[in-house]
Every structure is written in C-alpha cells, then in structure tokens.
Amino acid sequence: QVQLVESGGGLAQPGGSLRLSCAASGSIFRIYPMGWYREVPGKQRELVATVTSGGSTFYADSVKGRFAISRDNAKNTVYLQMNSLKPEDTAVYYCNTHPPAIVTPGYWGQGTQVTVSS
C-alpha cells in the first residue's frame, strides 16, 4: 500500500522557521521527482517546490530564497525547510510525486497544517 505521511507542521511566528518531513512507504518513490504542495481553503492547491531523484530543485517564486527542499533516498523521506515564514505561507502542506499521484492516481496524504501568525 503506497502511503505518504507528512509531519512537522505547527504554529510559527512571522520570520520563524519550520521543517516539514514526508515519509514515503516503498522504495518506488526514490525514482520519482517529489514535490511539496500547499492548499488554502477556497484556493487551488499550488506547487511549492520539487526535487528530482538526483537532487535538482525548483521553487515557486513566492518561496524562492526562503524554503529549501531536500530528500534522503535511503530513508524514503523528503524535507521542506521553511525559513523567514510569512502569514501568507499559512496552508496545509502536502508532499507527492511531481507530477502528483503518479504511483496511485488520485492519492494524497493527510497533509500537515502550517500556521504563521503572531
């Protein structure tokens, strides 16, 4: 059973930091680019960052210079280091393949809530 489990969210102050983790079941995820996505109620889910199996990265303009995506293939885990957080970063964050749901069509994990507020 393919499974993605996100963790590490919480409440942070503006300017603060959080580190998200995504544990993927099954080594199959090692061959795929992985991404972090975020969703705010009433808005479409958006791509935040991606990392290829070889470590090449891409960032949305809104997070460039503040967020860093990485992966540990030996642990089947993807990370998102979020620094200089802003209130507009508040969202539920999900990880998935990029493009999403390649392994299991339509599948998304439960996500992890990030709230940035003073």
JOCORZI-V570071 format. One record per run of one state. SS is the DSSP state (alpha for helix, beta for strand, coil for the rest). FROM is the first residue (numbers start at 1). TO is the last residue. If there is no record, write none. Layout:
# JOCORZI-V570071
ss | from | to
SS | FROM | TO
SS | FROM | TO
This chain:
# JOCORZI-V570071
ss | from | to
coil | 1 | 3
beta | 4 | 7
coil | 8 | 9
beta | 10 | 12
coil | 13 | 17
beta | 18 | 24
coil | 25 | 26
alpha | 27 | 31
coil | 32 | 33
beta | 34 | 39
coil | 40 | 45
beta | 46 | 51
coil | 52 | 56
beta | 57 | 59
coil | 60 | 66
beta | 67 | 72
alpha | 73 | 75
coil | 76 | 76
beta | 77 | 82
coil | 83 | 86
alpha | 87 | 89
coil | 90 | 90
beta | 91 | 97
coil | 98 | 111
beta | 112 | 116
coil | 117 | 118
